[in-house]
Amino acid sequence: MDVGGLYFDDMPVGYTYETGRRTLPRDEVVGFAEKWDPQEFHLDEEAGRASPYGGLIASGFHTLVTAYRLTLEAGIWTEASMGSPGMEHVRWLLPVRPGDTLRVKATVTASRPSASRPDRGRTTILYEVLNQKDEIVMSYNAIHILRRRA
């Protein structure tokens, strides 16, 4: 298969892939939080130590958009993408700390051709975000509308 140009038909239930890796530096963790999620334990070391997390942690939304970017950069389904009706079961399982390196493991869990539009199908993918210790720090299901092969 031509990775980078996979279509609905190329990714049956059980198909898996992994992305590249990305390290979250401290300045990026704090910068994201300042703009989008200004909670003390995302912004300040001392406040982070006093929190239940015992130190500075990345925003869960930062983790999510990092995982999404890694997924896009992998280029598995990007040529076939026709958008998404949403995500389900977003779970932040472990804190992500400055300096952590993330990667994503993806598994197709459901696949259904469209009954009314034969040029596309609906694919559900379970995304598991892992840190450098291979711990799952986040998971979510995304539903993708993907073009079918002609």
N, C-alpha and C positions, 0 to 999 in steps of 0.2 A: 504494500500500500504506500501511496505517496503521502508521507506524513507532512502536514502543513496544508494538505488539500483534502482532508477526509470529509465525507458527506454523511448524511443520516444513515445511508445504507452500509457504510463502512464501520459503524460503531454499534454492534449488537450488545444486548445485555451481557454484562461480564467483561466487556472491553475495558482495559485499564491503561493509563499512561501517567507519567510523572513530569513535573516541570523542572526548570532550572532552580537555582537557589538565589536568595537575596538576604543580605544582612541588614538589620535595622540599626543604624548608628544613633547614639543618644540625641544628637542635635535634630535629627529627623523625627524621632519619637516625640520630643518636646515641641518641635515646630508644628507637627500635625495637631497635637493636643491644643496648642495655643490657638490655632485657627478653627478647629472643628469639635474638640471635646475637652474643654478647659476644666477638667476635674483635677484637684490637687495632686492625687497620686500619679497622674500622667505628666505633671509639670515640675514637681519639686521633689528632690531626693529625700529631704527630711520628712515631708508629708507622706511620701511613699513608705518610708521606714515605719512611720506611726500608723499606717493603714494595715488592714488585714493581709496585704500582699507583701509586707516586709521590705519594700523597695519600690523604686520607680518602675512603672509598667507602661507598655504601649496601649493606646486605645484599641478596643476590640474592632472598631471601625477601621483603624489603620491596618490592623491585621487582615481584615476582610478585603480592603482595596489592594493591599500588597498581594494577597493570594489571587485576586482577580487579574491583576497585572501580570503575574507569573503565568497564569493560565493563558492569557492573550499572547504573551511572548512565546509560549510553547507552540502556538500556531496550529494546533491540531484541527480545530473546527472553524477557524476564523473565516475562511473563504466561503463556507456554507452557512454562516450565521445569518439568521433573519430576525434576530432579537430574542427576547425572553419575556414570558408573562410573569416571571418572579422567582423567588427563592422560598424555601421552607426549612424549618428546623435549624435555624442558625444557632449554634452553640459555641460559647467561649469556654473551653474546658480547663485551660491552664494559662497563667499569665505569660505574656511575651515581654521580655526584658530587653533594654538596650544591649546591642551586641549579639542578640540571637539571630540565627540564620534560619530562614524559613524556606520550605519547598512544599509542593502540593502533590498529593496522590489523588487521582480521579478514577472513579469506577462508574460505568454506565449501569444504572439500576432499573431503568424502564425505557421502553422504546415503542412508539406507536406511530405508524404512518397516518397522515391525515385522511379522513374519510371524504372530505369535501374538496381538498386541494392536493391533487396527486404529486405536485412538485415539492412537497415538504413533509416533514414528520416532526414529532415531539419526542425529545430525548431528555431524560432526567439523569443527572450526574451527581453522585455523592462526591463532594470535595472534602478531603481531610488535609488540614494544614499541619505540617510537622516541623519541629525545631531540630536543631543540630544533634540532639540526643535521641531522635526518632520518636519523640513524644508527640501525641496528637494534641495540639493546642487549641484547635478550632475545627468545626465541621459544619457543613451546610449542604443542602440539596438545591441545585439550580435546574430549572426547566429551560431547555433550549429549543427554539424552532430552527430546524436545519433543513437546507435544501437537499433534495434527493438527486442522485445522479440522473442525467438525461436518459 
